[in-house]
């Protein structure tokens, strides 16, 4: 709480947006109301519509307060690309996909007339996300090809690679698994050259999805490990960690405890800051498989201090068919 208020005082909107993303779950309702009120004032003062979008979204999701109409009025009054773009993204976040697409279409038409390639590429990428959500994979792929072409013209190497990773993933969803693997593999050398941890994590998470779909959980877990290691210090870390938890959840649902306790030591040893958690997962699987007593499991779990990790262990332990 104090850390967030300090950042608000410093008027660092980018740092605040990042901090809210990671700390929002830790705040009580009264604290959240205070933080969001101050963050909203700052976002409007600085005309930071990305931060404002997050604030409105958190009001909607956590406090059930509807400020969307206020954002709509603001975007209409401002008429700027940034305000409308982030309003369209807000619609996507709250599940209003058709409204999001309609506003993006309007923006795309405007930007095509103006010829701003960066804005056009951003819109195309976000529209592809919605088309994928709607399982319109052909259209999503077509939009990504447009974004790819524009980022190539702009010489934006990093964004170009992110688009290509997503293209490969959509190709997988279109049923072209081996082509998707080849596309992802072709991106690894350049991503390694850039030493871009977020990009490499994204590639490995895409591989994980492919292996999980094939129910090759050994390979999926290996890709989760690579993703976690590359994601350290990037915005992708939480996504990579949640991806791993999803795989573990599926394994517990399937009563495949052996795969869990055979593979968790590699996570424990590669990520020593989480060694207690992974040892807890391992012993939970051993207990479920009848290989250790409940007292031993409790002894291991008691060493985990982080409340969120304890909750995750409880969540995995309750997995049932």
GIFENLIN-V591660 format. One line per field, one symbol per residue. ss: DSSP state (H for helix, E for strand, C for the rest). psi: psi as a letter, one per 30 degrees, with the letter a starting at -180 (. if undefined). A space follows every 10 residues. Layout:
# GIFENLIN-V591660
ss->???
psi->???
This chain:
# GIFENLIN-V591660
ss->CHHHHHHHHH CCHHHHHHHH HHHHHHCCHH HHHHHHHHHH HHHHHHCCHH HHHHHHHHHH HHCCCCCHHH HHHHHHHHCC HHHHHHHHHH HHHCCCHHHH HHHHHHHHHH HHHHCCHHHH HHHHHHHHHH HHHCCCHHHH HHHHHHHHHH HHHHCCHHHH HHHHHHHHHH HHHCCCHHHH HHHHHHHHHH HHHHCCHHHH HHHHHHHHHH HHHCCCHHHH HHHHHHHHHH HCCCCCHHHH HHHHHHHHHH HHHCCCHHHH HHHHHHHHHH CHHHHHHHHH HHHHHHHHCC CCCHHHHHHH HCCCCCHHHH HHHHHHHCCC C
psi->eeeeeeeeef hjeeeeeeee effeffklee eeeeeeeeee eeeeefhjfe eeeeeeeeee eefhkjgeee eeeeeeeegl eeeeefeeee eeeggieeee eeeeeeeeee eeefgjeeee eeeeeeeeee eeeggieeee eeeeeeeeee eeefgieeee eeeeeeeeee eeffgieeee eeeeeffeee eeefhjeeee eeeeeeeeee eeeghifeee eeeeeeeeef fkglffeeee eeeeeeeeee eeeggieeee ffffeeeeff iffgeeeeee eefeeeefgg flleeeeeee effkfkeeee eeeeeefgkl .
